[in-house]
Amino acid sequence: MEAALHNNERYSDIIFNDYGHTWESLRRVSHTAMRKYAKSDDLSKVVDEVVRETVDLIKNKHGLNKPFAPKLLVYNMVANIVGTIVFSQKFDIEQDELIKFKYCFTDFQSDLDEMMKYIMDIYTSHNDTYNRGVIRDFCDTLIMAKHEAVEQDKLTAPYLTDENLAASINDLLMGGVETSSTTFEWMLLFMAYHPKYQQKLRDEITREIGDKVPMVDDKPSEFILKN
């Protein structure tokens, strides 16, 4: 049933699709678009801004040295990062769209057709305001790839329809937010139980990066894995 919501007479996505020309074309263009965005400074800036806002929210709402439930805060943080990357749009944990987003993606996935309409509306708005010289986010990168494929008469062009690209964006949101927020919660739990590793992580970040915003260029250092 869930696969039918993503692959039908209108939509074709990546996660639930069978291997074929459509799957291969969507996977290639999505992977290329994500790599381009990940290498830019925009990703690091988005992550830094959203994480700082989340930390400030925790301090202001719950205070210091007090227990609190991080689940919704972490989910909102990851949703904001992914939402900004994909659509240049942040979510609010009390916002109707985010409540529906979390409900559809984690609590009752048979209602994902509601999210497809929501994402399609945002994609259409991006498509209508697309400016080739200004790439605002991942959504624009996919739209640019679609135009280039059509202009260059690439074999992938017939498969890069607006509906298929919107379905692929839905895959990114569905697969990225829930898995990333769950992984982050486990990281918090691990460091809460093992303060020595928390301190080691803090010391290594301070030593190798300092106060600057972590960038993609810092990744090859792999300083956390050295010892």
Secondary structure, DSSP 8 states (H G I E B T S, - for coil): -HHHHHSSSS---STTS-SSHHHHHHHHHHHHHHHHHHTSHHHHHHHHHHHHHHHHHHHHHH-SS-----HHHHHHHHHHHHHHHHHS----TTSHHHHHHHIIIII-GGGHHHHHHHHHHHHHHHHHT-BTTB--SHHHHHHHHHHHHHHTT-TTGGG--HHHHHHHHHHHHHHHHHHHHHHHHHHHHHHHH-HHHHHHHHHHHHHHTTTS---GGGGGG-GGG--
